[in-house]
Amino acid sequence: MPNVIQASHLTLAYDNGAKEIIKDANFSIKKGEFVFITGPSGSGKSTLLKALYGQLRASKGNLVVGGLDLTSARQSKLQDLRTHMGIIFQDYKLINEWSVAKNVVLPLIIAGYSIDIQNAQALRLLKHVKLSEHADKFPLELSGGEQQRVGVARAMAKTPVVILADEPTGNLDDYSSNVIWDLMEKSCQQLDTTVLVVTHKIPTIFSLPYRHFIIESKGVYEVH
């Protein structure tokens, strides 16, 4: 299997390199792998996600995602890469003035897909996350767990190569968390999508084989 993510001597920093968060990290992640990233608060988990999404450039080393070297990529190339990524946020980041169905197909709207394709994909994905009956509702009419399921559906709208999730169940009860983990497992299995999740705690009910990296003392280490 090819590497979807490859970090070589990766250093991530703020303040023009003065404040190093991650230093000299080396790791690779293959297509279809499920990866958990844990570590203490402030260790750099969200910083790494920003780098993988191209929001933060490496100050040293290289970071290649989907064949694109993010260290030197032009903004237009970064935007192309992001169309092949799904992002799941802890605080959902839904558009409250839009219907649930329209929120799901936001990536398709941005990419200019036809209304027919948008509607078909919305129906398919809402059925997948068991929210078909809520298609015409608005996000604030849903529970937190339901809103996060909309977020998962949106992340899958363009059949992404990579799904990045930042504490996707941090605000949810146990039942809703279990539903989200189940959906993400199925995304990885059925779509052969690489899934990378930042979390404080790996779920105990998780059944899929996974890899575990921990960030501490500015390093990124795999736990075996």
C-alpha positions in Angstrom: 0.0 0.0 0.0 1.3 3.5 -0.8 1.9 6.1 1.8 -0.8 8.7 2.0 1.1 10.7 4.6 4.9 10.9 5.0 6.8 13.1 7.5 10.6 13.4 7.3 12.4 15.3 10.0 9.3 17.4 10.4 9.5 20.5 12.7 6.4 22.6 13.3 6.7 25.9 15.1 5.0 29.3 15.7 6.4 32.8 16.0 8.6 32.4 12.9 10.2 29.2 14.2 10.9 30.6 17.7 8.4 28.4 19.4 8.9 24.7 18.4 5.9 22.5 19.0 6.9 19.3 17.2 10.6 18.7 16.4 12.3 16.3 14.0 9.3 13.9 13.6 9.5 10.9 11.2 6.4 8.8 10.4 4.4 7.4 7.5 0.7 6.4 7.2 -0.6 4.1 4.4 -3.8 4.2 2.4 -6.7 2.7 4.4 -5.1 2.8 7.8 -6.9 4.1 10.9 -4.7 6.1 13.1 -5.2 7.6 16.6 -3.0 10.5 17.8 -3.0 11.1 21.6 -0.9 13.2 23.9 -1.2 15.8 26.8 -3.1 19.0 26.3 -0.8 21.5 24.5 1.5 18.8 23.2 0.9 19.6 19.5 -2.0 17.3 18.4 -4.0 20.1 16.8 -0.9 21.7 15.4 -0.1 18.5 13.5 -3.6 18.4 12.1 -3.2 22.0 10.9 0.0 21.0 9.2 -1.7 18.0 7.5 -4.4 20.3 6.2 -1.9 22.8 4.9 -2.9 25.5 7.4 0.5 25.5 9.0 3.8 25.1 7.0 6.7 23.1 8.3 9.6 25.2 9.5 12.0 22.4 8.9 11.8 19.0 7.2 9.2 17.7 4.8 5.5 16.7 5.0 3.9 15.0 2.0 0.2 14.3 1.9 -1.5 12.6 -1.0 1.7 13.0 -3.0 1.9 16.7 -2.5 4.9 18.2 -0.5 3.1 20.7 1.7 6.4 22.4 2.6 6.6 24.1 -0.7 3.2 23.7 -2.3 1.4 26.7 -3.9 -1.9 27.8 -2.4 -3.8 26.5 -5.5 -2.3 23.0 -5.0 -3.2 23.1 -1.3 -6.8 23.9 -2.3 -6.8 21.0 -4.7 -5.6 18.7 -2.0 -8.2 19.8 0.5 -11.0 18.8 -2.0 -9.8 15.2 -1.4 -9.9 15.6 2.4 -12.7 15.3 4.9 -12.4 17.3 8.1 -14.4 16.6 11.3 -14.4 19.2 14.0 -15.2 18.9 17.7 -17.6 21.8 17.5 -19.2 20.6 14.3 -18.8 23.9 12.3 -22.2 23.5 10.6 -23.9 26.5 8.9 -27.0 27.0 11.1 -28.9 28.9 8.4 -28.7 25.9 6.0 -30.6 22.7 6.1 -29.0 19.5 7.2 -28.9 18.2 3.6 -27.3 21.3 2.3 -24.7 21.2 5.1 -23.8 17.7 4.1 -23.1 18.6 0.5 -21.1 21.8 1.2 -17.9 20.3 -0.3 -19.9 19.5 -3.5 -21.3 23.0 -3.6 -17.8 24.5 -3.3 -16.6 22.1 -6.1 -19.4 23.1 -8.4 -21.3 19.8 -8.7 -24.8 19.9 -10.1 -27.9 20.1 -7.9 -28.9 16.5 -9.0 -25.6 15.1 -7.8 -25.8 17.1 -4.6 -29.3 15.8 -3.8 -28.4 12.2 -4.6 -25.3 12.4 -2.4 -27.2 14.1 0.4 -29.8 11.3 0.4 -27.2 8.5 0.3 -25.0 10.0 3.1 -27.9 10.9 5.4 -29.2 7.4 5.1 -25.7 6.1 5.9 -25.6 8.2 9.2 -29.2 7.4 9.9 -30.5 10.9 9.6 -32.7 10.7 6.5 -35.8 12.0 8.3 -33.9 15.2 9.4 -32.8 16.3 5.9 -34.9 19.4 5.9 -34.3 20.4 9.5 -31.6 22.9 10.6 -28.6 22.1 12.7 -29.9 23.7 15.9 -32.9 21.5 15.8 -30.7 18.4 16.3 -28.9 17.0 19.3 -25.1 17.3 19.6 -24.6 13.7 18.5 -26.9 14.2 15.5 -25.0 17.4 14.5 -21.7 15.5 14.7 -23.2 12.8 12.4 -24.0 15.5 9.9 -20.3 16.5 10.3 -19.2 12.9 9.5 -21.5 12.8 6.5 -20.1 16.1 5.2 -16.6 14.8 5.6 -17.5 11.8 3.4 -19.3 13.9 0.7 -16.5 13.7 -1.9 -15.3 10.2 -1.0 -12.0 11.6 0.5 -8.6 10.0 0.4 -8.0 11.2 4.0 -10.4 12.1 6.9 -8.9 14.2 9.6 -10.9 14.4 12.9 -10.1 16.7 15.8 -11.6 15.3 19.1 -14.8 14.2 17.2 -16.5 12.8 20.3 -15.2 15.2 22.9 -18.6 16.9 23.5 -20.8 13.8 23.2 -22.4 11.3 25.5 -21.4 7.6 25.3 -24.2 6.5 23.0 -23.5 9.3 20.5 -19.8 8.7 20.7 -20.2 5.0 19.9 -22.4 5.9 16.9 -19.6 8.2 15.6 -16.9 5.7 16.1 -18.9 3.1 14.3 -19.5 5.4 11.3 -15.8 6.3 11.1 -14.8 2.6 11.2 -17.2 1.9 8.3 -15.8 4.9 6.4 -12.3 3.3 6.7 -13.4 -0.2 5.8 -15.9 0.5 3.0 -14.2 3.4 1.3 -10.6 2.4 2.0 -10.1 5.9 3.4 -7.2 6.8 5.6 -8.6 8.1 8.9 -6.5 10.1 11.4 -8.1 11.0 14.7 -6.8 13.3 17.4 -8.3 12.3 20.7 -7.6 12.3 24.5 -8.8 8.7 24.8 -9.0 5.8 22.4 -12.5 4.2 22.6 -12.6 0.8 24.3 -15.2 -0.6 21.9 -13.2 0.0 18.8 -12.9 -3.2 16.7 -10.9 -2.1 13.7 -7.1 -2.7 13.6 -5.5 0.7 14.2 -2.1 2.4 14.8 -1.5 4.7 17.7 0.9 7.7 17.8 1.6 9.8 20.9 2.9 13.3 20.9 5.0 14.3 23.9 8.2 16.3 24.5 7.9 17.6 20.9 8.3 14.1 19.5 5.8 11.9 17.6 6.2 8.3 18.7 4.3 5.1 17.6 2.9 3.0 20.4 3.2 -0.7 19.8 
